[in-house]
Amino acid sequence: MKKVSILMTALMLSAASYAQSTWTVDKAHAKVGFTVTHMLVSDVDGNFKNFDATIVSAKPDFSDAMFNLTAQVASINTENENRDKHLQSPDFFDAATNPTVTFKSKSVKKEGANKFKLTGDLTMHGVTKTVVLDGSFRGPAVNPMSKKNVAGFKITGKIKRADFKLATSMGNAMISEEIILNANGEFTQG
């Protein structure tokens, strides 16, 4: 009877150590951005200054993780105020009607040590499409200041602006059809 009790206790502790937990983005150590090519000759980088992201996972390798991101379109920043206002207009994101860009993952598929494919629904400009993104994972580690568990993620991918009805009146010679997505962030457990 004593052996059964010890075994049950060990199983419960093991299950508790892999209990589902939520990881929140540390905005001071994160960025959500994009790159487009302008007039076929120069790349323009931008990012969203106001965003929130969480990861929910029960496994230490994050193979069951659910990623959620919401970015405020009004916070778009390309280091050019006139261009930022234009990107917020109906010509592009239409921030008044579609104030957020969201991503909600559906699955994570391991692709090797600390590499994975992330499939999920990306919504912007009122259009939702399933996309597959490349991801890499660093950590987990313990933050020496806060003593909390942290993990880092980098997500990259490519989408077509026509799929999201962005700048449909502008040809590829003005703005590239392909948009490169870049997100990099540190997440804290609990």
Secondary structure as UniProt FT lines:
FT   HELIX           2..17
FT   STRAND          21..38
FT   TURN            39..41
FT   STRAND          42..48
FT   STRAND          51..57
FT   TURN            60..61
FT   TURN            63..64
FT   STRAND          66..72
FT   HELIX           73..75
FT   STRAND          76..77
FT   HELIX           81..88
FT   TURN            90..93
FT   TURN            95..97
FT   STRAND          100..112
FT   TURN            113..114
FT   STRAND          115..124
FT   TURN            125..126
FT   STRAND          127..142
FT   TURN            144..146
FT   STRAND          149..160
FT   HELIX           161..164
FT   TURN            168..169
FT   TURN            172..174
FT   STRAND          178..189
//
